[in-house]
Amino acid sequence: MFFNDIYTVPANTTDQAPSWRKLQVAKGTILKWGLYGPDEKADLLHVRIEYHGQQILPFGGMRWMYPFDSSHPIDENIKLSDSPYVLDVFAYNEDDTHGHEYILFVVIEPEKPVTPGVPISQSITDRLKQLFGV
């Protein structure tokens, strides 16, 4: 499953009072991340992501990371098993004049294969046939 968020972080936000957004995702395992920012951000934009109050990006000691200048995904293996399935995306922008945009995507593999539902029109047709004994 693919989830994404595109957001322009206002100028003059700080690491003490970052911009905060929620990204609704699903139960499963994060397989890949993508965090991209256009060149204009000039390393003034910083991002971190938490799940239930625990930082999961960047992972391993750094508090913040810069969005990449390219859209190459980062391989990952983080299980999301506790509801609500929401990622908290924090960002700040040191530019004193311009907002800067990040593009975030997350690829999540569900625990079980997802089966598409029966189309509504087919479901209604089948129920009507059953009702009239056809």
C-alpha positions as CSV (number, residue, x, y, z in Angstrom):
1,M,0.0,0.0,0.0
2,F,1.2,3.5,-0.9
3,F,0.7,6.6,1.3
4,N,2.0,10.0,0.6
5,D,2.0,13.6,1.9
6,I,3.1,16.8,0.2
7,Y,3.4,19.9,2.3
8,T,5.0,23.3,2.3
9,V,6.6,24.1,5.6
10,P,6.2,27.8,6.4
11,A,9.2,30.1,6.8
12,N,10.6,30.7,10.3
13,T,9.5,27.5,11.9
14,T,12.0,26.1,14.5
15,D,13.0,22.8,15.9
16,Q,11.4,23.9,19.2
17,A,8.0,24.6,17.5
18,P,8.0,22.6,14.3
19,S,5.1,22.2,11.8
20,W,3.2,19.0,12.6
21,R,1.0,16.9,10.3
22,K,-0.6,13.4,10.7
23,L,-0.3,10.8,7.9
24,Q,-3.0,8.1,8.1
25,V,-1.4,4.8,7.1
26,A,-2.4,1.1,7.6
27,K,-1.4,-1.9,9.8
28,G,1.6,-3.7,8.3
29,T,5.3,-3.3,7.7
30,I,7.0,-0.2,6.3
31,L,9.1,-1.5,3.4
32,K,10.3,1.8,1.9
33,W,10.4,5.5,2.6
34,G,10.8,8.4,0.2
35,L,11.5,11.9,1.4
36,Y,12.2,14.4,-1.3
37,G,12.7,18.2,-1.3
38,P,13.3,20.4,-4.4
39,D,16.8,22.0,-4.6
40,E,15.4,25.4,-3.5
41,K,15.3,24.1,0.1
42,A,19.1,24.5,0.4
43,D,19.4,22.4,3.5
44,L,17.1,24.7,5.4
45,L,14.3,22.2,5.7
46,H,14.4,19.4,8.4
47,V,12.0,16.5,8.9
48,R,11.4,13.7,11.4
49,I,8.7,11.1,11.7
50,E,7.3,9.4,14.8
51,Y,4.9,6.5,15.4
52,H,3.2,6.5,18.8
53,G,5.8,9.0,20.2
54,Q,8.8,7.0,19.0
55,Q,11.0,8.4,16.3
56,I,11.3,6.1,13.3
57,L,12.8,8.4,10.7
58,P,15.6,9.2,10.9
59,F,16.5,6.1,12.9
60,G,19.7,5.6,14.7
61,G,20.7,8.7,16.6
62,M,20.0,11.7,14.4
63,R,17.1,13.9,15.5
64,W,16.3,15.5,12.1
65,M,17.1,14.8,8.5
66,Y,17.1,16.8,5.3
67,P,14.8,15.7,2.5
68,F,16.9,14.2,-0.4
69,D,17.5,16.0,-3.7
70,S,16.5,12.8,-5.5
71,S,13.5,10.5,-5.1
72,H,15.4,7.3,-4.4
73,P,13.6,5.2,-1.7
74,I,15.1,4.1,1.5
75,D,14.6,0.4,2.4
76,E,13.1,-0.2,5.8
77,N,11.6,-2.9,7.9
78,I,9.4,-1.3,10.6
79,K,6.3,-3.1,11.9
80,L,3.2,-0.9,12.6
81,S,1.0,-3.1,14.7
82,D,-0.7,-0.8,17.2
83,S,-3.8,1.3,16.4
84,P,-4.1,4.1,15.5
85,Y,-2.1,3.7,12.3
86,V,-0.9,7.3,12.1
87,L,2.6,8.8,11.5
88,D,3.4,12.1,13.0
89,V,5.4,14.2,10.6
90,F,7.4,17.1,12.1
91,A,9.3,19.6,10.0
92,Y,10.9,23.0,10.4
93,N,12.2,25.5,8.0
94,E,15.1,27.8,8.8
95,D,14.5,30.1,5.8
96,D,13.3,33.5,7.1
97,T,11.5,34.4,3.8
98,H,10.2,31.3,1.9
99,G,8.3,28.2,2.7
100,H,9.9,24.9,1.5
101,E,8.1,21.8,0.3
102,Y,8.7,18.1,1.2
103,I,7.3,15.1,-0.6
104,L,7.0,12.0,1.6
105,F,5.9,8.6,0.6
106,V,5.6,5.3,2.5
107,V,5.2,1.8,1.2
108,I,3.6,-0.6,3.6
109,E,3.1,-4.3,3.2
110,P,-0.1,-5.5,4.9
111,E,0.0,-8.5,7.2
112,K,-2.4,-10.4,5.0
113,P,-3.1,-10.0,1.3
114,V,-5.7,-7.4,0.6
115,T,-8.7,-8.7,-1.3
116,P,-10.6,-6.1,-3.2
117,G,-14.3,-6.0,-2.3
118,V,-17.2,-6.9,-4.6
119,P,-18.2,-3.9,-6.7
120,I,-21.3,-2.3,-5.3
121,S,-23.3,-2.7,-8.5
122,Q,-22.5,-6.5,-8.6
123,S,-23.4,-6.9,-4.9
124,I,-26.8,-5.2,-5.4
125,T,-27.5,-7.2,-8.4
126,D,-26.7,-10.5,-6.6
127,R,-28.9,-9.5,-3.6
128,L,-31.8,-8.6,-5.9
129,K,-31.5,-12.0,-7.7
130,Q,-31.5,-13.8,-4.3
131,L,-34.6,-11.8,-3.2
132,F,-36.5,-12.8,-6.3
133,G,-35.2,-16.3,-6.5
134,V,-33.4,-15.9,-9.8
